[in-house]
């Protein structure tokens, strides 16, 4: 999907339209039950922390996107 120009160009508009028609809660549920789990840890910090701990056990580094922009270097905790 992410390699499709159609998807990339229209996904934000589609999401906003779905939010208006179906509501935020139902739309987020649909995203999480389809492709959302491939791209995100989930919708809570608890699920993010759990996933990063699991990846760390396998020596795979992870970072929460919402905090990555404020890091001085990628090795900060």
Backbone as a printed PyTorch tensor [residue, N CA C, xyz], in Angstrom:
tensor([[[  0.8100,  -1.1980,   0.0000],
         [  0.0000,   0.0000,   0.0000],
         [  0.8560,   1.2650,   0.0000]],

        [[  1.9130,   1.2570,   0.7970],
         [  2.7180,   2.4690,   0.9200],
         [  3.4870,   2.7910,  -0.3540]],

        [[  3.6000,   1.8470,  -1.2740],
         [  4.2770,   2.1380,  -2.5380],
         [  3.2950,   2.6640,  -3.5850]],

        [[  2.0220,   2.7170,  -3.2350],
         [  1.0040,   3.1740,  -4.1690],
         [  0.8070,   4.6840,  -4.0550]],

        [[  1.0110,   5.3940,  -5.1550],
         [  0.7780,   6.8390,  -5.1590],
         [ -0.6740,   7.1670,  -4.8290]],

        [[ -1.5900,   6.3510,  -5.2870],
         [ -3.0090,   6.5640,  -4.9910],
         [ -3.2390,   6.5530,  -3.4820]],

        [[ -2.6770,   5.5610,  -2.8120],
         [ -2.8280,   5.4650,  -1.3610],
         [ -2.1630,   6.6410,  -0.6520]],

        [[ -0.9470,   6.9470,  -1.0390],
         [ -0.1930,   8.0240,  -0.3900],
         [ -0.8800,   9.3740,  -0.5860]],

        [[ -1.3570,   9.6370,  -1.7890],
         [ -1.9500,  10.9380,  -2.0970],
         [ -3.3150,  11.1530,  -1.4580]],

        [[ -4.0760,  10.0920,  -1.2370],
         [ -5.4610,  10.2610,  -0.8000],
         [ -5.7720,   9.6780,   0.5780]],

        [[ -4.8060,   9.1060,   1.2520],
         [ -5.1010,   8.4560,   2.5310],
         [ -5.5240,   9.4510,   3.6160]],

        [[ -4.8900,  10.6010,   3.6880],
         [ -5.2640,  11.5780,   4.7120],
         [ -6.6900,  12.0830,   4.4990]],

        [[ -7.0240,  12.4120,   3.2740],
         [ -8.3840,  12.8430,   2.9710],
         [ -9.4070,  11.7580,   3.2720]],

        [[ -9.0550,  10.5280,   2.9380],
         [ -9.9580,   9.4060,   3.2180],
         [-10.1600,   9.2370,   4.7250]],

        [[ -9.0740,   9.3630,   5.4790],
         [ -9.1940,   9.2340,   6.9430],
         [-10.0820,  10.3290,   7.5190]],

        [[ -9.8890,  11.5560,   7.0790],
         [-10.7030,  12.6590,   7.5830],
         [-12.1770,  12.4620,   7.2350]],

        [[-12.4350,  11.9760,   6.0260],
         [-13.8150,  11.7000,   5.6220],
         [-14.4160,  10.5880,   6.4740]],

        [[-13.6480,   9.5400,   6.7040],
         [-14.1390,   8.4360,   7.5390],
         [-14.3890,   8.8990,   8.9690]],

        [[-13.5200,   9.7660,   9.4890],
         [-13.7510,  10.3130,  10.8300],
         [-15.0930,  11.0380,  10.8970]],

        [[-15.4020,  11.8010,   9.8580],
         [-16.6610,  12.5460,   9.8420],
         [-17.8710,  11.6240,   9.7160]],

        [[-17.7550,  10.6070,   8.8780],
         [-18.8900,   9.7150,   8.6200],
         [-19.0610,   8.6750,   9.7340]],

        [[-17.9840,   7.9820,  10.0930],
         [-18.0680,   6.8650,  11.0330],
         [-17.6440,   7.2080,  12.4520]],

        [[-16.9770,   8.3410,  12.6280],
         [-16.4770,   8.7110,  13.9440],
         [-15.0500,   8.2350,  14.1420]],

        [[-14.3530,   8.8800,  15.0610],
         [-12.9410,   8.5830,  15.3130],
         [-12.7620,   7.1810,  15.8780]],

        [[-13.5750,   6.8340,  16.8360],
         [-13.4050,   5.5420,  17.5110],
         [-13.5640,   4.3650,  16.5480]],

        [[-14.6190,   4.3630,  15.7450],
         [-14.8480,   3.2610,  14.8120],
         [-13.7940,   3.2340,  13.7080]],

        [[-13.4220,   4.4070,  13.1940],
         [-12.3940,   4.4730,  12.1450],
         [-11.0640,   3.9420,  12.6590]],

        [[-10.6620,   4.3520,  13.8620],
         [ -9.4160,   3.8380,  14.4360],
         [ -9.4830,   2.3340,  14.6500]],

        [[-10.6440,   1.8320,  15.0420],
         [-10.8260,   0.3860,  15.1970],
         [-10.5860,  -0.3150,  13.8600]],

        [[-11.1810,   0.2040,  12.7780],
         [-10.9840,  -0.3890,  11.4560],
         [ -9.5190,  -0.3830,  11.0370]],

        [[ -8.8490,   0.7310,  11.2680],
         [ -7.4290,   0.8320,  10.9060],
         [ -6.6080,  -0.1940,  11.6970]],

        [[ -6.8710,  -0.2830,  12.9990],
         [ -6.1120,  -1.2190,  13.8310],
         [ -6.3700,  -2.6700,  13.4620]],

        [[ -7.5510,  -2.9890,  12.9810],
         [ -7.8760,  -4.3720,  12.6210],
         [ -7.4830,  -4.7290,  11.1970]],

        [[ -7.0510,  -3.7590,  10.4230],
         [ -6.6020,  -4.0500,   9.0610],
         [ -5.0900,  -3.8660,   8.9790]],

        [[ -4.6240,  -2.7940,   8.3830],
         [ -3.1850,  -2.5890,   8.1830],
         [ -2.5170,  -1.8670,   9.3390]],

        [[ -3.2690,  -1.3420,  10.2740],
         [ -2.6950,  -0.5350,  11.3420],
         [ -1.6590,  -1.2400,  12.1900]],

        [[ -1.8790,  -2.5250,  12.4740],
         [ -0.9430,  -3.2530,  13.3310],
         [  0.4130,  -3.4590,  12.6700]],

        [[  0.4490,  -3.3910,  11.3500],
         [  1.7180,  -3.5370,  10.6380],
         [  2.5970,  -2.3110,  10.8580]],

        [[  1.9790,  -1.1330,  10.9440],
         [  2.7220,   0.1120,  10.9890],
         [  2.8290,   0.7200,  12.3800]],

        [[  1.9530,   0.3230,  13.3010],
         [  1.9450,   0.9420,  14.6210],
         [  1.9510,  -0.0920,  15.7200]],

        [[  2.3330,   0.3470,  16.8920],
         [  2.3360,  -0.5350,  18.0460],
         [  0.9460,  -0.6670,  18.6280]],

        [[  0.1450,   0.2990,  18.4420],
         [ -1.1820,   0.3280,  19.0330],
         [ -1.5020,   1.7490,  19.4240]],

        [[ -2.5300,   1.9230,  20.2010],
         [ -2.9230,   3.2890,  20.4860],
         [ -2.5630,   3.7470,  21.8830]],

        [[ -1.8710,   2.9290,  22.6640],
         [ -1.5050,   3.3440,  24.0220],
         [ -0.0020,   3.2830,  24.2280]],

        [[  0.4900,   4.0540,  25.1860],
         [  1.9160,   4.0190,  25.5390],
         [  2.2650,   2.6410,  26.1050]],

        [[  1.3240,   2.0320,  26.8190],
         [  1.5570,   0.7000,  27.3920],
         [  1.8490,  -0.3320,  26.2920]],

        [[  1.0690,  -0.3040,  25.2100],
         [  1.3150,  -1.2530,  24.1220],
         [  2.6370,  -0.9540,  23.4150]],

        [[  2.9660,   0.3270,  23.2870],
         [  4.2350,   0.7230,  22.6800],
         [  5.4090,   0.2130,  23.5110]],

        [[  5.3250,   0.4270,  24.8170],
         [  6.3980,  -0.0230,  25.7230],
         [  6.5620,  -1.5400,  25.6550]],

        [[  5.4560,  -2.2510,  25.6490],
         [  5.4990,  -3.7170,  25.5690],
         [  6.1760,  -4.1730,  24.2810]],

        [[  5.8080,  -3.5600,  23.1610],
         [  6.4030,  -3.9460,  21.8800],
         [  7.8950,  -3.6320,  21.8260]],

        [[  8.2970,  -2.4710,  22.3450],
         [  9.7170,  -2.1130,  22.3450],
         [ 10.5050,  -3.0820,  23.2270]],

        [[  9.9490,  -3.4920,  24.3650],
         [ 10.6220,  -4.4720,  25.2260],
         [ 10.8000,  -5.8060,  24.5090]],

        [[  9.7640,  -6.2400,  23.7850],
         [  9.8610,  -7.4940,  23.0320],
         [ 10.9240,  -7.4010,  21.9410]],

        [[ 10.9510,  -6.2820,  21.2320],
         [ 11.9620,  -6.1000,  20.1930],
         [ 13.3570,  -6.0390,  20.7940]],

        [[ 13.4930,  -5.3960,  21.9320],
         [ 14.7850,  -5.2700,  22.6020],
         [ 15.3540,  -6.6360,  22.9840]],

        [[ 14.4830,  -7.5480,  23.4000],
         [ 14.9300,  -8.9070,  23.7340],
         [ 15.5720,  -9.5900,  22.5340]],

        [[ 15.1430,  -9.1940,  21.3270],
         [ 15.6930,  -9.7720,  20.0940],
         [ 16.7710,  -8.8880,  19.4880]],

        [[ 17.2600,  -7.9250,  20.2940],
         [ 18.3070,  -7.0040,  19.8810],
         [ 17.8930,  -6.1380,  18.6820]],

        [[ 16.6250,  -5.7610,  18.6780],
         [ 16.0970,  -4.8590,  17.6500],
         [ 15.7450,  -3.5570,  18.3520]],

        [[ 16.3010,  -2.4660,  17.8630],
         [ 16.0600,  -1.1650,  18.4830],
         [ 14.7020,  -0.6150,  18.0550]],

        [[ 14.0640,   0.1360,  18.9350],
         [ 12.7820,   0.7560,  18.6220],
         [ 12.6830,   2.0940,  19.3260]],

        [[ 11.8490,   2.9640,  18.7820],
         [ 11.6500,   4.2700,  19.3900],
         [ 10.2260,   4.7120,  19.1000]],

        [[  9.6240,   5.4020,  20.0540],
         [  8.2860,   5.9380,  19.8390],
         [  8.3680,   7.1680,  18.9640]],

        [[  7.6310,   7.2000,  17.8830],
         [  7.6930,   8.2900,  16.9160],
         [  7.4220,   9.6440,  17.5510]],

        [[  6.5210,   9.6950,  18.4930],
         [  6.1670,  10.9900,  19.0590],
         [  7.2790,  11.5960,  19.8990]],

        [[  8.2810,  10.8120,  20.2700],
         [  9.3990,  11.3580,  21.0300],
         [ 10.6760,  11.4450,  20.2100]],

        [[ 10.7100,  10.8470,  19.0510],
         [ 11.9370,  10.7780,  18.2570],
         [ 12.4260,  12.1530,  17.8240]],

        [[ 11.5260,  13.0630,  17.5840],
         [ 11.9330,  14.3730,  17.0910],
         [ 12.7020,  15.1800,  18.1310]],

        [[ 12.5040,  14.9020,  19.4010],
         [ 13.1730,  15.6640,  20.4500],
         [ 14.4760,  15.0650,  20.9290]],

        [[ 14.8880,  13.9400,  20.3710],
         [ 16.1030,  13.2920,  20.8150],
         [ 17.3400,  13.9800,  20.2420]],

        [[ 18.3810,  14.1020,  21.0800],
         [ 19.6410,  14.6420,  20.5890],
         [ 20.4130,  13.5870,  19.8030]],

        [[ 20.2740,  12.3460,  20.2150],
         [ 20.8990,  11.2410,  19.4890],
         [ 19.9900,  10.0190,  19.6070]],

        [[ 20.1620,   9.0740,  18.7130],
         [ 19.2730,   7.9130,  18.6820],
         [ 19.5200,   6.9100,  19.8050]],

        [[ 20.5300,   7.1150,  20.6240],
         [ 20.8130,   6.1530,  21.6890],
         [ 20.2480,   6.5890,  23.0400]],

        [[ 19.4650,   7.6810,  23.0650],
         [ 18.8510,   8.1040,  24.3230],
         [ 17.7720,   7.1120,  24.7110]],

        [[ 17.5790,   6.9300,  25.9990],
         [ 16.5740,   5.9840,  26.4890],
         [ 15.1830,   6.5180,  26.2540]]])
